[in-house]
């Protein structure tokens, strides 16, 4: 049985239904474009020609990763958890798991990454970390922004954010070992054409 994955039109309708702010929508669209560029640059490994994640799953996950952000801004709920719940309510279980893990990955497998095998959730997680608002930035720039915006002058929280970004740097190293362009070229590889 195949996973139920929303179309682009369904993702956009859900953005409207959950009153996604324009700036969050612009961020989500940029994350989706970054994820598309990453997928386009990924090459199958010699031992596994089918190791690339489903592009429909990646695109829908990227578009919906912040589906609950507007809701949670006023209530201070966990937008990744609430977003997963929204996806599950609509029957999008696989998307729900991507949304749940776009902030912090539950499973982190350097062995699998070294083999060039990446799941949709890892592509979305990484793409999100490279987009501040709707601009493509380095991981260091994004981390600095996250600490300033969400760190609450709490040293323990700062360390947690830094640890998450250290893991993301490891993922980046492995990801770009299997991508046919460099990390600094990502912005140039993002299509100016809309996938909409």
Secondary structure, 3 states (H helix, E strand, C coil): CCCCCCCHHHHHHHHHHCCCCHHHHHHHHHHHHHHHHHHHHECCCCCCCCCCCCHHHHHHHHHHCCCCHHHHHHHCCCHHHHHHHHHHHCCCHHHHHHHHCCCCCCCCCHHHHHCCCCCHHHHHHHHHHCEECCEECCHHHHHHHHHHHHCCCCHHHHHHHHHHHHHHHHHHHHHHCCECCCHHHHHHHCCCCCCC
